[in-house]
């Protein structure tokens, strides 16, 4: 599984996204928003949630796991090569 696929899967699990989401377009928008936030400060679980709610229909409608976004930040760092 690539870094991109791992982050997409983690987003689906952590943010309660419907199966098949985020799409590539939704994923790109979420990543762009979080990346902008991270240029100013660290991202929070609330930042990730708001980005998903803004760009992914049905965000929060499914429950897969407990909320901990530290792995999302780590996976984004890997994806962006930070």
Backbone bond lengths (Angstrom), bond angles and torsions (degrees), N, CA, C in turn:
res aa  C-N    CA-C-N  psi(-1)  N-CA   C-N-CA  omega(-1)  CA-C   N-CA-C  phi
1 X - - - 1.448 - - 1.536 107.72 -
2 X 1.323 117.01 130.66 1.465 121.59 179.72 1.537 110.28 -74.23
3 X 1.332 115.95 165.86 1.470 120.35 176.30 1.517 110.82 -57.73
4 X 1.327 116.54 -40.82 1.468 121.48 179.35 1.531 110.32 -61.99
5 X 1.318 116.92 -47.15 1.466 121.00 179.87 1.523 111.23 -64.14
6 X 1.333 116.56 -38.63 1.466 119.99 178.30 1.524 111.13 -63.94
7 X 1.333 117.04 -42.88 1.460 120.38 179.93 1.528 110.65 -67.70
8 X 1.323 117.92 -41.32 1.471 120.36 177.82 1.528 110.33 -60.71
9 X 1.325 116.51 -43.25 1.470 120.40 -179.66 1.534 110.36 -66.24
10 X 1.335 116.20 -43.05 1.466 119.74 178.70 1.523 111.06 -62.21
11 X 1.325 117.00 -39.84 1.473 120.36 176.42 1.523 110.89 -60.49
12 X 1.321 116.46 -45.76 1.464 119.99 179.93 1.528 109.91 -58.93
13 X 1.330 116.53 -45.83 1.456 120.68 -177.48 1.530 112.30 -69.08
14 X 1.317 117.03 -47.78 1.461 120.95 -173.77 1.520 113.60 -75.79
15 X 1.319 116.63 -32.71 1.464 120.35 -175.73 1.527 113.06 -102.06
16 X 1.325 117.07 6.88 1.460 120.74 175.43 1.520 113.38 63.03
17 X 1.338 115.94 41.98 1.461 120.20 -178.96 1.523 110.17 -81.33
18 X 1.322 116.68 149.21 1.461 119.57 177.83 1.531 110.70 -63.92
19 X 1.324 116.90 155.28 1.466 120.08 175.87 1.531 110.35 -52.86
20 X 1.334 115.78 140.21 1.461 120.84 -179.64 1.515 114.22 86.41
21 X 1.325 115.81 0.81 1.464 120.78 179.46 1.517 109.03 -121.14
22 X 1.290 118.06 149.34 1.455 126.90 3.62 1.526 111.14 -78.83
23 X 1.327 114.53 145.83 1.458 119.10 171.93 1.528 107.37 -69.63
24 X 1.309 117.32 170.74 1.466 119.61 178.66 1.524 111.55 -58.61
25 X 1.333 116.81 -41.98 1.472 120.55 -179.80 1.529 111.01 -66.25
26 X 1.335 117.36 -43.81 1.464 121.16 178.59 1.532 110.45 -63.27
27 X 1.312 115.60 -43.56 1.463 121.38 179.80 1.525 110.76 -58.39
28 X 1.318 115.92 -45.65 1.460 120.21 -178.90 1.531 111.03 -60.93
29 X 1.327 117.05 -42.14 1.465 120.77 179.58 1.530 111.64 -65.32
30 X 1.324 116.71 -42.26 1.468 120.62 178.31 1.523 109.84 -62.32
31 X 1.327 117.05 -46.68 1.462 121.40 -178.45 1.527 111.01 -63.45
32 X 1.309 116.95 -40.08 1.468 119.94 178.04 1.527 110.82 -61.69
33 X 1.330 116.64 -44.44 1.461 119.49 -179.20 1.529 110.89 -65.39
34 X 1.319 117.84 -45.52 1.465 120.57 -179.73 1.526 110.37 -65.38
35 X 1.314 117.46 -38.49 1.470 120.73 178.95 1.526 110.78 -63.17
36 X 1.342 117.15 -39.67 1.471 120.47 176.87 1.527 110.35 -62.01
37 X 1.315 116.52 -43.82 1.472 121.15 179.83 1.520 109.58 -62.23
38 X 1.321 116.27 -42.35 1.464 120.48 -176.10 1.525 112.97 -69.76
39 X 1.323 118.40 -16.06 1.465 118.82 174.75 1.529 110.72 -74.27
40 X 1.339 116.20 -19.89 1.465 121.04 -178.01 1.525 112.54 -103.07
41 X 1.326 116.67 -32.63 1.473 122.11 -176.71 1.522 107.74 -167.02
42 X 1.294 116.59 176.52 1.457 120.32 175.95 1.513 111.20 -72.03
43 X 1.307 116.80 149.49 1.466 120.41 178.10 1.526 109.71 -83.13
44 X 1.321 115.47 150.71 1.460 121.73 179.48 1.526 108.98 -115.55
45 X 1.318 116.43 168.95 1.463 119.84 176.48 1.529 110.09 -61.84
46 X 1.329 116.57 -32.69 1.464 120.55 177.51 1.531 110.92 -66.12
47 X 1.344 117.50 -37.88 1.468 120.73 176.71 1.525 110.58 -61.66
48 X 1.329 116.16 -46.31 1.471 120.29 179.65 1.531 110.33 -62.25
49 X 1.337 116.24 -44.51 1.468 120.57 -179.49 1.520 110.93 -60.84
50 X 1.342 117.11 -47.60 1.460 121.05 -179.05 1.527 111.77 -63.22
51 X 1.332 117.10 -39.81 1.467 120.11 178.40 1.528 110.38 -63.29
52 X 1.315 116.08 -43.32 1.472 119.33 179.25 1.526 110.85 -66.38
53 X 1.321 116.98 -43.24 1.474 119.79 178.80 1.522 110.99 -61.65
54 X 1.321 116.99 -35.02 1.464 120.87 -178.43 1.529 112.21 -71.78
55 X 1.330 116.61 -38.93 1.462 119.59 -170.29 1.531 115.84 -111.02
56 X 1.331 118.13 -12.46 1.465 120.00 -176.10 1.530 110.14 -119.36
57 X 1.333 117.20 111.59 1.465 119.49 177.58 1.530 110.79 -59.29
58 X 1.304 116.63 134.68 1.463 121.08 177.84 1.512 114.28 82.47
59 X 1.336 117.58 10.25 1.460 119.91 178.59 1.524 109.72 -58.44
60 X 1.315 116.09 134.74 1.458 121.51 -179.91 1.513 114.11 84.76
61 X 1.316 117.81 1.32 1.460 120.70 -176.39 1.522 113.48 -84.76
62 X 1.316 117.38 -11.06 1.463 121.92 -179.12 1.526 109.23 -123.80
63 X 1.322 116.38 151.71 1.462 121.37 177.88 1.524 107.85 -120.31
64 X 1.333 115.06 119.44 1.460 120.33 -179.98 1.527 112.14 -118.54
65 X 1.345 118.08 -36.84 1.464 120.80 -173.52 1.522 110.19 -160.15
66 X 1.314 115.78 172.44 1.469 121.13 177.39 1.521 110.38 -69.82
67 X 1.333 116.14 158.19 1.459 121.22 -177.39 1.521 111.36 -87.23
68 X 1.317 115.41 117.58 1.460 123.74 172.96 1.517 105.38 -154.93
69 X 1.320 117.47 111.29 1.461 120.07 -173.51 1.518 113.34 -95.91
70 X 1.319 119.48 6.05 1.464 120.07 -179.40 1.520 110.81 -60.64
71 X 1.332 117.59 -36.29 1.460 119.32 178.38 1.524 111.30 -69.74
72 X 1.320 118.70 -29.79 1.463 121.02 176.78 1.526 110.06 -64.25
73 X 1.322 116.84 -43.93 1.465 120.38 178.65 1.527 110.99 -63.75
74 X 1.330 117.17 -41.37 1.456 121.08 178.99 1.532 110.85 -63.78
75 X 1.331 116.77 -43.74 1.453 120.41 179.98 1.528 111.60 -67.06
76 X 1.343 117.41 -36.87 1.456 120.29 176.44 1.523 110.34 -65.31
77 X 1.325 117.64 -40.59 1.466 120.53 176.15 1.522 110.80 -58.70
78 X 1.324 116.53 -43.43 1.470 119.86 177.71 1.520 111.72 -62.25
79 X 1.332 115.77 -44.03 1.461 120.90 -178.64 1.524 110.84 -62.84
80 X 1.314 117.11 -42.57 1.450 121.82 -177.01 1.529 112.56 -85.47
81 X 1.330 116.48 -5.72 1.452 120.07 179.13 1.508 113.63 72.40
82 X 1.325 116.12 27.65 1.479 120.76 -179.21 1.505 110.79 -82.28
